[in-house]
């Protein structure tokens, strides 16, 4: 009986390993399935990954859609972004990309969690500057292929109810001043979407269902601001 149980256990383990192997090593795509075109890397936090919006409403995805509409053959964007990430977290996140990986365009939007967590402006400046350098590196050393979006103001969302929203706005503005200063040093284009984000104060359709993040409608407004820059890059 023990021998029978051992044989059954071995068979089950072998089957599990086989299934796991199939999951970890999928069949390589055929040449027809491999996406071709211009490459785009989007770096950021919850705003870039599109917290509480569908994947097709994320602003980097909407940007690619608009670029395709004018004949730009752009591949699905690579997105390295996670809700809650600070500049330090993003620096760790980009380690997943080999330094040799290059893109035709790179975007960066990061800072809201530095403000929310009470991180210092000095720390932000140091880490943001390093992220700009990483971004330029991923753009093949060409700063003209990189653009930055300012940090939106979450203080206009229902989640901020009861908070000192005036202070939140002031702090967001200070972080954006630092970001713009660092962009100017490298001749990287800085796109100010913060005033647009503040329109959500009087338009609940611009806020996602969680009452904190922004909706697809707002993401499209950000794209409208980024599009003129992106089309010149590609």
N, C-alpha and C positions, 0 to 999 in steps of 0.2 A: 504493500500500500504506500509506504514512504517513497519507494522508487517511482511509482506512478505519479505521486504528487510532485516529485522533483521534475519529472519529464514535462508535466503540464506547466509548471512554473517557468521552465526554460522556454517552452514554446510561447507562452504569453509574453515573456520579456523580449524575446526575439521579435515578436509581432509589434510590440510597442516601439522598439528601436527602429524597426522598419518604417512605421508610421511617422515617427519623429524625424527620421532622415528625409522622408518625402516632404515634410513641412519645412525643414530648414534648407533643403536643396531642391527648389522647384525646377521644373523643366525650363531650360533657357528659352527666351522668346525667339520666335522666328524672325528673320530680317524684316518681314512686313510689320511685325509688332513693335519693333524698336523705334521710339520716337525720335524724329530728327528736327533740326531747327536751331534757333538761337537759344542759349541757355540763360537762366535767370535764378539767382539765389536771393532769398528774402530772409533776413535775420531779424529777430525781435522777441516779443513776449506775447501776452494774450491778445494784443491788438493785431498782431501779424498772423497768429495761428487762428484767429477768429473765434475766440471763446463765445459760445452760445449763438453762433450762426452756423449755417450749413457750409460744407467745404466750398461750394460754388459761390458763396457770398464773401469769402475771405478777400480782402482787398488785393493781395498779390495775384489771386486767381482772376478777379475781375479786371485787373490791369492787363493781364495776358489776353483775356477775352477782347478787350478794347483794342489792344495792339494788333491782334489777329484781324479785327474788323477793317483795318486799314492796310492789310496785306503783309504785316510783319509775321514771319513764320517763327513763333516763339513756342518753345516746349513748355510743358507743365512745370511750374516753378518748383525748385527745391526749397523747402521751408524748414529752417532751424529756429524754432520758437516754442516756448512753453509758458503757459499761464503761471504767473508768479515770479518769473525770472527777473533778476537784476542784471546789471552790466557784468558783474562777476560770474553769475550763472551762465550767461551767454558766452563768456570767454571760455568756460569749461565746455559748453555745448558745441562750439565750433571745432573742438579738438577731434570730433568724430569725422571731420573732413580732412582728407590728406592735403598737405600744403601744396601739392602739385595740381590739385583740382582747380580749374579755371572756368570762369563764367563770362558771358558777354555783358551781363549787367548784374549789379549787386545793390540791394537796398538795406537800410538799417533803420529800425525804429525801436528805441529802448530807453527806459528811464522812469516809467511810472512807478515801478516797484521800489526803485531807489528812493523816490519821494515818499511813497506810502510807508515804507519801513523806516523812514527817518535817517537814511544814509546821508553822509556828508557830500557837499558839492565837490570838495577836493577829491574824494574817492571816486566820485562819478567822473570827474574830468580825466583822471588818470586812466580809468578803465575804459571810458568812452573813446579816449584817444587811441588806446590799444586796439579797440574794436574797429576803429576807422582804418588803422594800419592793416588789420586782418582783412577787412573788406577790400581794400586796395590790392592786397596780395591775391585774393580770390578773383579779382578783376584783371589779373595779369599785370599788376603794377601800374594800371592806368586809372588814376583818380577820376577822370572824366566819365568813367563807366559806373561810378558809384553815386547814389543819392541817398539823402537822409530825410526822414519825415519827423517832424517835431512830436513831442509827447502830447496826446490829447488830455483834456481836463475831465477827470472822472468826477470832479466835484459838482458837475451839473446833473449827475444821475440821481435817481431816487435813493440809491444806496447811501449817498452822502448826506441824506436827511439827518439833521441834528448835529452835523459836523460844522466846523468853521470853514465854510466853502470859500470865503474870501481868502483865508490863509492858504487853503489848498491851491487856489488859482495863483497866488503869489509864488508859492514854492514851485509849482509846475513851470511858471514863467522863468524862474531862476535857473532851473535845470535846462530849459530850452535855450537860454542865453549862453550857457556853457557849451551846449551842443553846437550851436551856431558858430561860436567863436572857434571851436576846434575844427569845424568844417571849413571855415574861411582860411585857416592856416594851411590846409591841404588843397584848397580850391575845389572842394566837394560841394555839390549843390545841396542846399538846405531848403526843404519845402515846409512852410508853416501851415499845418493843418489844425493847430490848436483853436484859433478863432472859429473855424467851422465846427469843431467838436462842441463848442459852447452853444451852438444853435439847438442842441438837444434839450436845453433847459426849458424851451417852449414848444418842443415837438416830441412827444413820447414815442412816436414811431421811429425815432432815431436811436432808441435805447433797446437793447436786447431783452429777452424775457427774464433774465436774472436781475434786472434793475441796476446793474453795475456796468456791464460792457455795452458796446455800441452795436446797433443792428446793421444788417446788410445795406440798408438805405444810407446810413452814415459811411460805411465802407466805400460805397460808390462815390460819395462826395469827395472822399480822400483821393480816390482814383482820378476823379476829374481834375484835381490839382496836380497830381503826379504825372498824369498822361503826357502833357506837353514836354516834360523833361525826358520821360522814358522813350518817347518816340525819336528824340534827337540822339539818344544814346544808341539805339538800335537801328 
